[in-house]
Amino acid sequence: MNKEEIKKLAIESGFDYAEDLNTQTLTPNQGIMDTCATDKCHAFGKNWGCPPHGSLEENEAKLKGFKNGILVQIVGRANDEMDFEYYSRAGAEFRKCINILYAKLKPEIPGCMALGAGGCMVCEKCAKPEPCRLPDKRVEALEGYGIFITQLCKDNNIKYYYGEGTIAYTGAILW
């Protein structure tokens, strides 16, 4: 599969946007990793898709090992900026789409990796600290690798902010 076919498949899987990703712009930031370590979402070290994944250097080496990628987005739009349920539904839609796309790509591109918005939600309850039950389906957090999403979007000429009452959930497929 070439990149254009993968982007088309991403749109068919439900994403609003699928754009080229220059994998050299995947530059981990210690500040983002430190933010994850504060455990405000209560998933740090408790979800196989969340950090800690490794040191800044280890994360960078892993990400730089991928030569190709695309960014994918779901943009949630609400009539009321305070409609947090709508934003939550948009996040659930993002997770559904990334799981669908990843399942379609894994057999075609062995070794590809899906990075999503937030921790892995493939299983209803994560097995951690026990081994991951579905490692071939696991979607890891883009932020968990220290990636500053706003900067990543800017570096790859894709919008991050779509206006008042919107939220963009951004992920990546790497191969």
N, C-alpha and C positions, 0 to 999 in steps of 0.2 A: 504494500500500500504506500502511495506517496502522500505527501503532506496535504495536498488539495483534496484527496479522497478522504483523509482523516478529518479534515475540517468539515467537509460535507456530511460525513457520518456524525460528527458532533452536533451539527444543526438538526439533522434527522433524529438525534437522540434527545432533542428538546432544548438545547442551549440557544440563547438569544444571539450570542457571538462566539466565533471561533477564529482566532487570529494567529499569525506567525509569532513564535517566541524565539528570540535569540537566546540560546541557552547560556551564553557568556554573561547575560544580564542577571543570572541567578546568583546573586552575591549575598551570602548570609551576613546578617548584621547582629552583633552581640547584644545590642539594646533590645532587639525584637526577641531574641532568645531569653534575655533576662526578664522581659515582660511575661513571657510564657511561664517562667519559673516562679512568678508570684502566685500562680495557681488560682487566679480569680475565677476561672471557669470550672475549677475543681476537676480537671482532667490531667494535669501534669503528673506524669508517672503512673497514671491509672488507666490509660487507653493506649493500645498499641499504635494508634495513628498519631499520637501526640508525643511531644518531647518528654524526656530528653532522648534525642536520636544520636547525639555524639557532640564532640567539641565543634567549635566554629570551623576549624580546619578540616575535620572529618566530614562535616556537612557539605562544605564547599567542594571537597574532593569527590564526594558521591554525586553531587549535582553536576559538576563539570564533566563527569564521566558520560553524560548524555549529550549527544551531538545535535539532536533534533527535538523540537517541541512545539506545542501550540498552547495558547491561553484560551480558556473557555469561560464564559460568563452567563449568568442568569441575572437579569435586572428586575428586581421587584419594584412595583409602582403602587403606591397607596394614595387614596384620596385625602387621608389625614396623616400627617407626619407622626402622630402618636399611635398609629395603628400597629402596635408591636406584634399582634397576632398575624397580620399580613406579612410582616418582615420574616416572621418565623416560618410561615408557609412557603415563602420564597426560598428560604434556606433549605427546607425539606425538599422542595422541587429541585434545587441544585444538587443535593445529595443523591436524589433519585437519578437524575440525568448523568452524573459522573459515574455512578455504579453501572448504569446501562452501557455507557460508552466504554468503560474499562472492560466490562465483560465481553463486548464485541471485539475489542482490540487485542486482548491477551492472547487468543489463539493465533492471531495474524502477526503479532509483533512480540514474540517472547522477550521477556526482560524489560518491557515498557513499565512505566511507573505512573500512577495517578496521584496527584497532589490536590487536595481539596481545601475547602474553607472550613476550618475547624477539624476536630478529631474524627476518627473513623466511626461510622454508625452502621456498618454492615450487620453486625450482630446487635440484638436488642440489648444485651449486657456484655461488655467486653470481658474476656477471660483473664486479663492481666491481674495478677502476676503470673498466672499459668500461661503456657504457650498459646499464641494466637491460633484460633480454631480455623480461620480462613485466610491464611497469609497471602494467597493468590488473588484475593478479592479486596484486601486491605487498602484503604485510601488514607494516606497520611496527610497531616496538616502542612500546607505551604508555609504558614507562619512558624510552624514548629521547627522548620529548618532555618529559621532566622530571616525569612524573606519579608521585606517591607513591601506589601502588596501595592500600595499607591505608587511607589517608585518603580516597581516592576512594570506596572501598566504604562507609566510615563515613558520608561525606557523602550517599550515595545509599541508605542504609538496606539494604545488602546485606552479608551476612556475608563475612568474609575468612578467619576461622579457624573451622574446623568440628570441632575436637577433635584429640586425640592421634592420631598416625598418619595425618593427612590433609594434603593440599596443595591449594590452590585456584589454578587457572590462570585469570586474569581478562583479558578483553579488552573491546573496545568496537566498536560499529558506529555511525558518525556520518553524518548526512545533513542 
